[in-house]
Amino acid sequence: MFKEIFPEELRQKLENGEKLELIDVREEDEVEEGMIPEAKHIRMSEIPERLDELDKDKETIFICRSGGRSGNVCAYLQDKGYNVVNMTGGMLAYNGETKPKSAI
């Protein structure tokens, strides 16, 4: 089983200035509605072909709408030896600052 982080805990870390690796795996139209400004957008379907953009040794937090898709990505990457964390509840539960992807 992979590690999990609650949205409130993530928001606190960001507000405290912690440098975190965040990947938002939602679709384009979803991130336009708002994503965490510090996050990088890599759609779930693109993860296998973009593994070279991920640091195996660095803890990376994955985010989606409700935590399901990011959980699937975490399971997939953990099997490949990546250090992954899933944000439980996803963006539906996140109440920190968000911006449309086009504004980031």
Rosetta blueprint (number, residue, H / E / L):
1 M L
2 F L
3 K E
4 E E
5 I E
6 F L
7 P H
8 E H
9 E H
10 L H
11 R H
12 Q H
13 K H
14 L H
15 E H
16 N L
17 G L
18 E L
19 K L
20 L L
21 E E
22 L E
23 I E
24 D E
25 V L
26 R L
27 E L
28 E H
29 D H
30 E H
31 V H
32 E H
33 E L
34 G L
35 M E
36 I L
37 P L
38 E L
39 A L
40 K E
41 H E
42 I L
43 R L
44 M H
45 S H
46 E H
47 I H
48 P H
49 E H
50 R H
51 L H
52 D H
53 E H
54 L L
55 D L
56 K L
57 D L
58 K L
59 E L
60 T E
61 I E
62 F E
63 I E
64 C L
65 R L
66 S L
67 G L
68 G H
69 R H
70 S H
71 G H
72 N H
73 V H
74 C H
75 A H
76 Y H
77 L H
78 Q H
79 D H
80 K L
81 G L
82 Y L
83 N L
84 V E
85 V E
86 N E
87 M E
88 T L
89 G L
90 G H
91 M H
92 L H
93 A L
94 Y L
95 N L
96 G L
97 E L
98 T L
99 K E
100 P L
101 K H
102 S H
103 A H
104 I L
